[in-house]
Structure formats: structure tokens, C-alpha cells
Amino acid sequence: MVGIFDSNEENATHISNKYGVPVFDNVDELMQLVDVVDIVKPTISHFEYAVKAMKLSKHIFIEKPVTNTLEEAR
């Protein structure tokens, strides 16, 4: 595991301390360093982060529902 990004700084610090992984302040920086992205955000954010990862040819694991709207899924 390369690291985590969480927009909630308190949550990011907790996870970092618990599992000993670095916290990234910038999701784009983290995505440059990984092969796989696990998207665990509110559904409304899934599309945004999935597109970023796909543009970088990353493998993606994303919780359901994958997108917030049918249009995003298309």
C-alpha cells in the first residue's frame, strides 16, 4: 500500500497512524504512484475519481453503486 488520500484530515491521520501508511494531501500525486486505486468515497464522488484513475490507466476497485447517475455510467 503506497498511501491514502482522504479529504477529511482527521480521518486520514487516524488511518495513517493505525496502519502506518503515508497520507497524501493531493489525490493526483498519489494516483501517479500506484497501479490500483480503491475508491471509497460517497457515491457522488465515484465518477470524478474513477475518471481520474482511468485517464492514468489505473486498475480500479470501486464500491457500489459505481456512479451517481445513469448518464455518468454511460
C-alpha positions as CSV (number, residue, x, y, z in Angstrom):
1,M,0.0,0.0,0.0
2,V,1.5,3.3,-1.2
3,G,-0.7,5.6,0.9
4,I,-4.1,7.1,1.3
5,F,-5.9,10.3,0.4
6,D,-8.9,11.4,2.4
7,S,-10.4,14.9,2.2
8,N,-11.2,14.5,6.0
9,E,-7.8,15.3,7.5
10,E,-8.8,13.8,10.9
11,N,-9.8,10.5,9.3
12,A,-6.7,10.4,7.2
13,T,-4.5,10.9,10.3
14,H,-6.3,8.2,12.2
15,I,-6.0,5.7,9.4
16,S,-2.3,6.7,8.8
17,N,-1.5,6.1,12.5
18,K,-3.4,2.9,12.8
19,Y,-1.9,1.2,9.7
20,G,1.4,3.0,9.3
21,V,0.7,4.3,5.8
22,P,1.5,7.8,4.5
23,V,-1.2,10.4,3.9
24,F,-1.2,12.3,0.6
25,D,-2.6,15.9,0.5
26,N,-3.2,15.6,-3.2
27,V,-5.1,12.7,-4.8
28,D,-3.4,13.3,-8.2
29,E,0.1,12.9,-6.6
30,L,-1.0,9.6,-5.0
31,M,-2.6,8.3,-8.3
32,Q,0.7,8.8,-10.1
33,L,2.4,6.4,-7.7
34,V,0.0,3.4,-7.7
35,D,-1.1,0.6,-10.0
36,V,-4.5,0.2,-8.4
37,V,-7.0,2.7,-6.9
38,D,-9.6,1.7,-4.4
39,I,-12.3,4.4,-4.4
40,V,-14.2,4.5,-1.1
41,K,-16.0,7.9,-1.2
42,P,-19.6,8.9,-1.2
43,T,-21.3,7.8,-4.4
44,I,-21.5,11.4,-5.7
45,S,-17.7,11.4,-5.9
46,H,-17.2,8.0,-7.6
47,F,-17.4,9.3,-11.2
48,E,-14.8,12.1,-10.6
49,Y,-12.2,9.8,-9.0
50,A,-12.8,6.9,-11.4
51,V,-12.3,9.2,-14.4
52,K,-9.0,10.5,-12.9
53,A,-7.8,6.9,-12.4
54,M,-8.9,5.7,-15.9
55,K,-7.1,8.6,-17.6
56,L,-4.0,7.4,-15.9
57,S,-4.7,3.7,-16.9
58,K,-5.0,2.6,-13.3
59,H,-6.9,-0.5,-12.2
60,I,-9.9,0.5,-10.2
61,F,-11.8,-1.1,-7.3
62,I,-15.0,0.9,-6.6
63,E,-17.8,0.2,-4.2
64,K,-21.4,0.1,-5.5
65,P,-23.1,2.0,-6.8
66,V,-20.4,2.8,-9.3
67,T,-21.9,6.1,-10.4
68,N,-24.5,8.5,-9.1
69,T,-26.4,8.7,-12.3
70,L,-27.1,6.6,-15.4
71,E,-25.5,9.3,-17.5
72,E,-22.2,9.0,-15.6
73,A,-22.3,5.2,-16.1
74,R,-22.7,5.6,-19.8
